[in-house]
Amino acid sequence: MTFTFKTYDDFLREYQTYHSHSCSKCGMPMELILMPVFIEIGDIQLTYEELHILECTDCRYDCLPEYSKEIIGGCYQTAIERGDKMGIFSRKGYRKKFDYCTEQDFIYDHNDYYNIPGLSYDDEHSVEGFLTPVYFTKKVLLYFMHDPDYKVKLGAESYGEFSLKNEWSIPFGINRNDKVVFWLGDLNYLDNMTLNIMKPHNIESDHQLIASEFYAGQMCCIWSHPNREMRICDQKDKLFNALTNTYGVSLFHLIDEIKQQKEQYVKPVIITERTIEPTINMLHKVLIEGVNMQEIRKIYLKVVEKPDKRYEQWGSIKFYEVLLKNVISRNDDVHNIISPLYLLNDFRQYYDHLLSEEVKESKRQNIVQSLGVVSFDNTEKIYNELLNKLATLFEYLILGYTV
């Protein structure tokens, strides 16, 4: 990457220009990256083997962040004083340490604090470095998710809260490289036992922070959307409200119990066959079991001319299918769109029922083929496809019954 300034005054104008977290060209988030940089100021040439720059995540526009400009300015002045026209600079591995969590000596990069827009402009904390991002693997949270004294709550898709009873509560995020991020200053509030459990999962900074719900919420006060699982539950409520408006019949069932299911739900941080089981059970209870069967039969009789003789024995999924057929004419489309509810039911039986290996293998193959994945072992792909299809199903139903 090359940055050219005809004169030192041109560089000073750039030095005095503050680049925010949003791209000045397209408005998308910037991210901090390390790359080789060549700087030309008049007849002075400065070559950096690695230097932090801000790069747009969409249009790839590049600009110089605050601390990098300070480094360039210092190198330029040194070159002038020495009468040099060229300089080659490499990173020496120096890491400044701030006065937080000194006993644990966490790995972090002070360049993040000085270069990521907004972090060093912190008037709330008197000690420098509070808003330094500290990075961990996702495994950092696994222990705490199984300890009843702790709470790990992903209220949004990648932005959550980590707490210990009534002693402390701090925010955390997951960046676009699937790294867990905490503020260094927040970690200072935690007890030593917790910090020592976290320490082995601490990793080098990848500098990726800005394009995250964590940064948006913490630095820009932008509210995050609820996680996808809760949004799907909200879609079901929206559909039921639309059906009430259309037919004067309420399908809500065991309202307090459903509310409790959603409040107690903990979104998995790491997607494995074991960790998604609570999600499958929660979604099954809310979407499939949480339907007033007596009332949905009344709607059924309103939308069909010739009721099936066996309709009183049907479960809720079959009635969802009838509602879908009422707004979509093509049977192949209906079969594809309604399939995630049947797959959700297969999943619930797979996890909760005592099944022969032959039956379990049959359900695994059905799930794999229906979701178009290569293997049942690809749990994250299966999980994401299932959620996507559930969301699509309720979008169709909501559009079909919203006046």
ABEGO torsion letter per residue (X at the ends): XBBBBABAAAAAAAAABBBBABBAAAGBBBBBBBBBBBBBBEABBBBBABBBBBBBAAAGBBBBBAAAAAAAAAAAAAAAAAGBABBBBBBAGBBBBBBBGAAAGBBBBAAAAAABBGAABBAABABBGAABBBBBBAAAAAAAAABAABBBBBABAABBBBBBEAABBBBBBBBAAGBBBBBAAAAAABBAAAAAAAAAABBBBAGBAABBAAAAAAAAGBBBBBBAAAAAAAAAAAAAAAAAAAAGBBABBGAAAAAAAAAABBBBABBBAAAAAAAAAAAAAAAAAABBAAAAAAAAAAABABBBAAAAABBAAAAAAAAAAAABABAAAAAAAAAAAAAAAAAAAAAABBBBAAAAAAAAAAAAAAAGBABAABAAAAAAAAAAAAAAAAAAAAAAABX
